[in-house]
Amino acid sequence: MTGKAPRAITALKQYARLESRGLWRDTPNSQRREVIVAFGEATLVLSDPKSESALSHWSLPAIERLNPGEAPALFAPGEDAIETLELDDRDMIAALETVRSALAGQRPKPGRLRGALLGGGTVFVLALATFWLPDALIKHTASVLPAATRAAIGQAALADVQRLTGSPCASPLGSYALTALGDKLFGPHRAQILVLREGVTSARHLPGGTILIGRRIVEDEAGPEVLAGFALVERLRAEARDPILPVLEHAGLTATFRLLTSGVLPDSAVAGYGEVLLQDRGPAVPDAAALARFKAAGLSSTPYAYAVDPSGESTIALIEADPLAGLVPEPLMPDGDWVSLQDICSTN
């Protein structure tokens, strides 16, 4: 049995190859910078025209039009965001408005059950919710969430984390280097690595592909290999257990059921998740899985192993079975980019 694709998915596919030029400010006081604007997976991707490296990712459901009806159009990645994007390309402006409208169309309307989240099982879930174990409802909800909703929930969780850690460190050159590293490790536009000033000494992850790294991993190391190692292992943790599950467990059954039936998780449901995330290290990653991922990335596991345990006793398997032992790997980034990345928390 076949049916029509959800409106948001159709809109995203329609504009998947659309690109235009725009003028981007990463802060209100920064000079405008020319960028290439393109649609990614549930995000708007802003890239450097020369290097083609991504400079910023904006969650599509969160994008706001700051000057409706005026030209050139001015957009921001959220209500309280400091970044702005100026566009005068009519096709791109129309595409953004269409996609935003399509995503908004998945939000609830009084008296109606809408969207792909409902599926055929929603009525069944409603009838039996009282008898189900809580994790059954949570797992069912997680299994039907679209990428755009996951990204929006991840951004809401990040906002709560920032109560404890402050805003992620950012600088033009440092952020460029961080984005380039994420693209190299995971593929273009598939991860967002952020460096946090406080609260995190190792790494954490959020729904939507966001990986949070403690600043010491950047500032106290001689090269980017340790940072890359923490990011790779954290991605393995995210793959071992769906990152949306702990968020929904924290939100509770009422908020989760509302998400299932309407596509919207109340903002209040994420409040306090920052403490949960920072206290929970997450599942252990088997050495064999970590070594396979290091090998696939062409990365030595030894620097990461000693960063986790300076004695090497608890990480001896990662040292002795280092897939690049005795080899000289290609540099992860130019020295200048690494220097800029090490200064990312001292420039703002």
TATACOR-V149465 format. One record per residue. N is the residue number from 1. RES is the residue in one small letter. SS is DSSP state (alpha for helix, beta for strand, coil for the rest). PSI is psi in radians with two decimals (none if undefined). Layout:
n:N res:RES ss:SS psi:PSI
n:N res:RES ss:SS psi:PSI
This chain:
n:1 res:m ss:coil psi:2.27
n:2 res:t ss:coil psi:2.85
n:3 res:g ss:coil psi:3.08
n:4 res:k ss:coil psi:2.49
n:5 res:a ss:coil psi:2.58
n:6 res:p ss:coil psi:2.57
n:7 res:r ss:alpha psi:-0.72
n:8 res:a ss:alpha psi:-0.73
n:9 res:i ss:alpha psi:-0.72
n:10 res:t ss:alpha psi:-0.75
n:11 res:a ss:alpha psi:-0.73
n:12 res:l ss:alpha psi:-0.76
n:13 res:k ss:alpha psi:-0.66
n:14 res:q ss:alpha psi:-0.62
n:15 res:y ss:coil psi:0.29
n:16 res:a ss:coil psi:-0.55
n:17 res:r ss:coil psi:0.10
n:18 res:l ss:coil psi:2.30
n:19 res:e ss:beta psi:2.70
n:20 res:s ss:beta psi:2.98
n:21 res:r ss:beta psi:2.62
n:22 res:g ss:beta psi:3.04
n:23 res:l ss:beta psi:2.11
n:24 res:w ss:beta psi:2.40
n:25 res:r ss:beta psi:2.24
n:26 res:d ss:coil psi:-0.35
n:27 res:t ss:coil psi:2.78
n:28 res:p ss:coil psi:-0.47
n:29 res:n ss:coil psi:-0.03
n:30 res:s ss:coil psi:2.73
n:31 res:q ss:coil psi:2.61
n:32 res:r ss:coil psi:2.47
n:33 res:r ss:beta psi:2.32
n:34 res:e ss:beta psi:2.35
n:35 res:v ss:beta psi:2.83
n:36 res:i ss:beta psi:2.27
n:37 res:v ss:beta psi:2.23
n:38 res:a ss:beta psi:2.73
n:39 res:f ss:beta psi:2.27
n:40 res:g ss:coil psi:-2.76
n:41 res:e ss:coil psi:1.70
n:42 res:a ss:coil psi:0.22
n:43 res:t ss:beta psi:2.77
n:44 res:l ss:beta psi:2.20
n:45 res:v ss:beta psi:2.20
n:46 res:l ss:beta psi:2.11
n:47 res:s ss:beta psi:2.71
n:48 res:d ss:coil psi:2.24
n:49 res:p ss:coil psi:-0.49
n:50 res:k ss:coil psi:-0.89
n:51 res:s ss:coil psi:-0.30
n:52 res:e ss:coil psi:0.23
n:53 res:s ss:coil psi:2.47
n:54 res:a ss:beta psi:2.34
n:55 res:l ss:beta psi:-0.51
n:56 res:s ss:beta psi:2.64
n:57 res:h ss:beta psi:2.23
n:58 res:w ss:beta psi:2.23
n:59 res:s ss:beta psi:2.15
n:60 res:l ss:alpha psi:-0.73
n:61 res:p ss:alpha psi:-0.37
n:62 res:a ss:alpha psi:-0.20
n:63 res:i ss:coil psi:2.38
n:64 res:e ss:beta psi:2.44
n:65 res:r ss:beta psi:2.07
n:66 res:l ss:coil psi:-0.39
n:67 res:n ss:coil psi:1.15
n:68 res:p ss:coil psi:2.30
n:69 res:g ss:coil psi:-0.17
n:70 res:e ss:coil psi:2.84
n:71 res:a ss:coil psi:2.47
n:72 res:p ss:coil psi:2.74
n:73 res:a ss:beta psi:2.50
n:74 res:l ss:beta psi:2.16
n:75 res:f ss:beta psi:2.76
n:76 res:a ss:beta psi:2.71
n:77 res:p ss:coil psi:0.28
n:78 res:g ss:coil psi:2.96
n:79 res:e ss:coil psi:-0.78
n:80 res:d ss:coil psi:0.26
n:81 res:a ss:coil psi:2.63
n:82 res:i ss:coil psi:-0.25
n:83 res:e ss:coil psi:2.64
n:84 res:t ss:beta psi:2.71
n:85 res:l ss:beta psi:2.18
n:86 res:e ss:beta psi:2.21
n:87 res:l ss:beta psi:2.42
n:88 res:d ss:coil psi:0.05
n:89 res:d ss:coil psi:2.01
n:90 res:r ss:alpha psi:-0.69
n:91 res:d ss:alpha psi:-0.76
n:92 res:m ss:alpha psi:-0.70
n:93 res:i ss:alpha psi:-0.80
n:94 res:a ss:alpha psi:-0.68
n:95 res:a ss:alpha psi:-0.76
n:96 res:l ss:alpha psi:-0.78
n:97 res:e ss:alpha psi:-0.68
n:98 res:t ss:alpha psi:-0.82
n:99 res:v ss:alpha psi:-0.74
n:100 res:r ss:alpha psi:-0.70
n:101 res:s ss:alpha psi:-0.69
n:102 res:a ss:alpha psi:-0.73
n:103 res:l ss:alpha psi:-0.69
n:104 res:a ss:alpha psi:-0.53
n:105 res:g ss:coil psi:-0.26
n:106 res:q ss:coil psi:-0.11
n:107 res:r ss:coil psi:2.85
n:108 res:p ss:coil psi:2.59
n:109 res:k ss:coil psi:2.48
n:110 res:p ss:coil psi:2.33
n:111 res:g ss:coil psi:0.09
n:112 res:r ss:coil psi:2.55
n:113 res:l ss:coil psi:2.17
n:114 res:r ss:coil psi:2.89
n:115 res:g ss:coil psi:3.01
n:116 res:a ss:coil psi:-0.32
n:117 res:l ss:coil psi:-0.48
n:118 res:l ss:coil psi:-0.94
n:119 res:g ss:coil psi:-2.87
n:120 res:g ss:coil psi:-0.21
n:121 res:g ss:coil psi:0.03
n:122 res:t ss:alpha psi:-0.78
n:123 res:v ss:alpha psi:-0.69
n:124 res:f ss:alpha psi:-0.76
n:125 res:v ss:alpha psi:-0.72
n:126 res:l ss:alpha psi:-0.73
n:127 res:a ss:alpha psi:-0.58
n:128 res:l ss:alpha psi:0.07
n:129 res:a ss:coil psi:-0.61
n:130 res:t ss:coil psi:-0.52
n:131 res:f ss:coil psi:-0.26
n:132 res:w ss:coil psi:2.62
n:133 res:l ss:coil psi:2.53
n:134 res:p ss:alpha psi:-0.70
n:135 res:d ss:alpha psi:-0.39
n:136 res:a ss:alpha psi:-0.78
n:137 res:l ss:alpha psi:-0.73
n:138 res:i ss:alpha psi:-0.79
n:139 res:k ss:alpha psi:-0.67
n:140 res:h ss:alpha psi:-0.76
n:141 res:t ss:alpha psi:-0.80
n:142 res:a ss:alpha psi:-0.61
n:143 res:s ss:alpha psi:-0.33
n:144 res:v ss:alpha psi:0.05
n:145 res:l ss:coil psi:2.26
n:146 res:p ss:coil psi:2.84
n:147 res:a ss:alpha psi:-0.68
n:148 res:a ss:alpha psi:-0.68
n:149 res:t ss:alpha psi:-0.70
n:150 res:r ss:alpha psi:-0.78
n:151 res:a ss:alpha psi:-0.71
n:152 res:a ss:alpha psi:-0.71
n:153 res:i ss:alpha psi:-0.67
n:154 res:g ss:alpha psi:-0.68
n:155 res:q ss:alpha psi:-0.64
n:156 res:a ss:alpha psi:-0.70
n:157 res:a ss:alpha psi:-0.68
n:158 res:l ss:alpha psi:-0.71
n:159 res:a ss:alpha psi:-0.65
n:160 res:d ss:alpha psi:-0.67
n:161 res:v ss:alpha psi:-0.64
n:162 res:q ss:alpha psi:-0.27
n:163 res:r ss:alpha psi:-0.56
n:164 res:l ss:alpha psi:-0.51
n:165 res:t ss:alpha psi:-0.24
n:166 res:g ss:coil psi:3.02
n:167 res:s ss:coil psi:2.60
n:168 res:p ss:coil psi:2.54
n:169 res:c ss:coil psi:2.49
n:170 res:a ss:coil psi:2.48
n:171 res:s ss:coil psi:2.67
n:172 res:p ss:alpha psi:-0.89
n:173 res:l ss:alpha psi:-0.70
n:174 res:g ss:alpha psi:-0.74
n:175 res:s ss:alpha psi:-0.64
n:176 res:y ss:alpha psi:-0.81
n:177 res:a ss:alpha psi:-0.68
n:178 res:l ss:alpha psi:-0.73
n:179 res:t ss:alpha psi:-0.73
n:180 res:a ss:alpha psi:-0.69
n:181 res:l ss:alpha psi:-0.77
n:182 res:g ss:alpha psi:-0.72
n:183 res:d ss:alpha psi:-0.64
n:184 res:k ss:alpha psi:-0.67
n:185 res:l ss:alpha psi:-0.67
n:186 res:f ss:alpha psi:-0.07
n:187 res:g ss:coil psi:2.65
n:188 res:p ss:coil psi:2.27
n:189 res:h ss:coil psi:0.32
n:190 res:r ss:coil psi:-0.06
n:191 res:a ss:coil psi:2.66
n:192 res:q ss:beta psi:1.97
n:193 res:i ss:beta psi:2.23
n:194 res:l ss:beta psi:2.46
n:195 res:v ss:beta psi:2.21
n:196 res:l ss:beta psi:2.52
n:197 res:r ss:coil psi:-0.73
n:198 res:e ss:coil psi:2.87
n:199 res:g ss:coil psi:-0.39
n:200 res:v ss:coil psi:2.16
n:201 res:t ss:coil psi:-0.30
n:202 res:s ss:coil psi:-1.83
n:203 res:a ss:beta psi:2.69
n:204 res:r ss:beta psi:2.97
n:205 res:h ss:beta psi:2.77
n:206 res:l ss:beta psi:2.82
n:207 res:p ss:coil psi:2.60
n:208 res:g ss:coil psi:0.08
n:209 res:g ss:coil psi:0.21
n:210 res:t ss:beta psi:2.29
n:211 res:i ss:beta psi:2.21
n:212 res:l ss:beta psi:2.28
n:213 res:i ss:beta psi:2.37
n:214 res:g ss:beta psi:2.52
n:215 res:r ss:alpha psi:-0.48
n:216 res:r ss:alpha psi:-0.51
n:217 res:i ss:alpha psi:-0.43
n:218 res:v ss:alpha psi:-0.79
n:219 res:e ss:alpha psi:-0.50
n:220 res:d ss:coil psi:0.03
n:221 res:e ss:coil psi:2.73
n:222 res:a ss:coil psi:-0.35
n:223 res:g ss:coil psi:3.08
n:224 res:p ss:coil psi:-0.03
n:225 res:e ss:alpha psi:-0.67
n:226 res:v ss:alpha psi:-0.79
n:227 res:l ss:alpha psi:-0.81
n:228 res:a ss:alpha psi:-0.67
n:229 res:g ss:alpha psi:-0.79
n:230 res:f ss:alpha psi:-0.68
n:231 res:a ss:alpha psi:-0.74
n:232 res:l ss:alpha psi:-0.80
n:233 res:v ss:alpha psi:-0.64
n:234 res:e ss:alpha psi:-0.62
n:235 res:r ss:alpha psi:-0.64
n:236 res:l ss:alpha psi:-0.69
n:237 res:r ss:alpha psi:-0.71
n:238 res:a ss:alpha psi:-0.57
n:239 res:e ss:alpha psi:-0.49
n:240 res:a ss:alpha psi:-0.58
n:241 res:r ss:coil psi:2.19
n:242 res:d ss:coil psi:2.11
n:243 res:p ss:alpha psi:-0.32
n:244 res:i ss:alpha psi:-0.39
n:245 res:l ss:alpha psi:-0.87
n:246 res:p ss:alpha psi:-0.50
n:247 res:v ss:alpha psi:-0.77
n:248 res:l ss:alpha psi:-0.61
n:249 res:e ss:alpha psi:-0.69
n:250 res:h ss:alpha psi:-0.66
n:251 res:a ss:alpha psi:-0.60
n:252 res:g ss:coil psi:2.96
n:253 res:l ss:alpha psi:-0.71
n:254 res:t ss:alpha psi:-0.84
n:255 res:a ss:alpha psi:-0.63
n:256 res:t ss:alpha psi:-0.72
n:257 res:f ss:alpha psi:-0.63
n:258 res:r ss:alpha psi:-0.70
n:259 res:l ss:alpha psi:-0.74
n:260 res:l ss:alpha psi:-0.71
n:261 res:t ss:alpha psi:-0.30
n:262 res:s ss:alpha psi:-0.31
n:263 res:g ss:coil psi:0.14
n:264 res:v ss:coil psi:2.27
n:265 res:l ss:coil psi:2.12
n:266 res:p ss:coil psi:2.49
n:267 res:d ss:alpha psi:-0.66
n:268 res:s ss:alpha psi:-0.39
n:269 res:a ss:alpha psi:-0.41
n:270 res:v ss:alpha psi:-0.24
n:271 res:a ss:coil psi:2.27
n:272 res:g ss:coil psi:-0.08
n:273 res:y ss:alpha psi:-0.43
n:274 res:g ss:alpha psi:-0.77
n:275 res:e ss:alpha psi:-0.73
n:276 res:v ss:alpha psi:-0.80
n:277 res:l ss:alpha psi:-0.78
n:278 res:l ss:alpha psi:-0.44
n:279 res:q ss:alpha psi:-0.39
n:280 res:d ss:coil psi:2.01
n:281 res:r ss:coil psi:-0.41
n:282 res:g ss:coil psi:3.03
n:283 res:p ss:coil psi:2.61
n:284 res:a ss:coil psi:2.55
n:285 res:v ss:coil psi:2.14
n:286 res:p ss:coil psi:2.48
n:287 res:d ss:alpha psi:-0.68
n:288 res:a ss:alpha psi:-0.71
n:289 res:a ss:alpha psi:-0.72
n:290 res:a ss:alpha psi:-0.78
n:291 res:l ss:alpha psi:-0.68
n:292 res:a ss:alpha psi:-0.69
n:293 res:r ss:alpha psi:-0.68
n:294 res:f ss:alpha psi:-0.74
n:295 res:k ss:alpha psi:-0.78
n:296 res:a ss:alpha psi:-0.55
n:297 res:a ss:alpha psi:-0.08
n:298 res:g ss:coil psi:0.69
n:299 res:l ss:coil psi:2.39
n:300 res:s ss:coil psi:2.40
n:301 res:s ss:coil psi:-0.22
n:302 res:t ss:alpha psi:-0.81
n:303 res:p ss:alpha psi:-0.72
n:304 res:y ss:alpha psi:-0.75
n:305 res:a ss:alpha psi:-0.77
n:306 res:y ss:alpha psi:-0.47
n:307 res:a ss:alpha psi:-0.60
n:308 res:v ss:alpha psi:-0.75
n:309 res:d ss:coil psi:1.75
n:310 res:p ss:coil psi:-0.46
n:311 res:s ss:coil psi:-0.41
n:312 res:g ss:coil psi:-0.01
n:313 res:e ss:coil psi:-0.80
n:314 res:s ss:coil psi:-0.20
n:315 res:t ss:coil psi:0.43
n:316 res:i ss:alpha psi:-0.59
n:317 res:a ss:alpha psi:-0.64
n:318 res:l ss:alpha psi:-0.44
n:319 res:i ss:alpha psi:-0.84
n:320 res:e ss:alpha psi:-0.54
n:321 res:a ss:coil psi:0.39
n:322 res:d ss:coil psi:2.08
n:323 res:p ss:coil psi:-0.28
n:324 res:l ss:coil psi:0.34
n:325 res:a ss:coil psi:2.23
n:326 res:g ss:coil psi:-0.06
n:327 res:l ss:coil psi:2.77
n:328 res:v ss:coil psi:1.83
n:329 res:p ss:coil psi:2.79
n:330 res:e ss:coil psi:2.51
n:331 res:p ss:coil psi:2.44
n:332 res:l ss:coil psi:-0.53
n:333 res:m ss:coil psi:2.77
n:334 res:p ss:coil psi:2.66
n:335 res:d ss:alpha psi:-0.68
n:336 res:g ss:alpha psi:-0.66
n:337 res:d ss:alpha psi:-0.67
n:338 res:w ss:alpha psi:-0.71
n:339 res:v ss:alpha psi:-0.76
n:340 res:s ss:alpha psi:-0.67
n:341 res:l ss:alpha psi:-0.64
n:342 res:q ss:alpha psi:-0.44
n:343 res:d ss:coil psi:0.11
n:344 res:i ss:coil psi:-0.51
n:345 res:c ss:coil psi:-0.05
n:346 res:s ss:coil psi:0.00
n:347 res:t ss:coil psi:0.04
n:348 res:n ss:coil psi:none
